[in-house]
Amino acid sequence: MKLQVIQKLSKAGDGSAAAASMEVAAREESEVWGGGRVFAVGDCTFGKVVEPDPSTGDVERGTKVLLPPVPKICYPGEEQAAHACRNVLRLAASDELPPPERQRTLLMNTWWPWGAGIMSTSLGPKDAVCVIGANDPDKLRQQPRQSTLSSGSSKPTPSGSDGAGKMLMTGWKAAIHKDYIETTKCSECQNGLKGRFIWYLVHHTPINLWGRGPCLVF
């Protein structure tokens, strides 16, 4: 939840409850890799965060989801980078690197960004597709988005009730929208006033009225 890289947990040696308990206790003391100095954002992350299995401490088989899968697209990666940078500054503000147990209270948690459910994909210079409404991770399911008709045929579900969203626009309208996103992002990277203004507000909104983050961000 702090976006820190963690150590891979090995299976308990003899499979006993005592060995598992000792392993979980050891993990609680030093679960972060590199002393907590290394952070991960974007495509290289797992995409979701789960609470370790209480009996074995295995994070790959954890049952409680702390952070639902975050889409592997540009905006959520940038949002995570903003969170990670804030945590880097908090660590740097200390006279010396705090131990892992103190880092948990010092650093901020990341969250599922509300804008992660909006995706605009270019399909050529005059064509694109813009999807909205893919913003309810609790409804995401690994199943085809189809509804069976009485005749036995099927067609794509037009609504975003399964958490995968729905198309807002296609064609030249979506292409203009995609081009505007790319133009303002390039402007920001070139230190342009327009791009910096737009994207600074995106990542530094002090009040979150939607999404899963805190209402007030300090």
Number of C-alpha atoms within 10 A of each C-alpha: 14 19 21 20 18 17 12 13 16 11 13 19 9 9 10 11 12 13 16 20 16 14 20 21 13 12 16 13 11 16 20 21 15 13 16 21 14 14 20 17 21 19 14 9 16 13 14 14 19 18 16 18 15 13 16 23 24 21 17 13 12 17 13 12 13 13 17 16 15 23 22 16 15 12 19 22 21 15 22 23 19 16 20 23 13 14 23 16 11 14 18 13 10 9 7 8 14 15 13 17 13 10 18 13 9 14 19 17 15 20 20 22 20 18 17 22 24 19 20 21 15 18 14 10 12 14 16 21 20 20 19 18 21 23 22 20 17 11 13 16 11 7 7 9 17 12 13 11 9 7 6 7 9 12 10 10 14 12 13 18 15 20 18 20 20 19 18 15 16 19 16 15 16 22 23 16 19 21 17 12 15 13 14 19 18 14 18 18 11 11 12 13 11 14 19 18 14 14 15 12 10 14 15 13 12 13 12 15 12 11 16 14 16 15 11 10 11 7
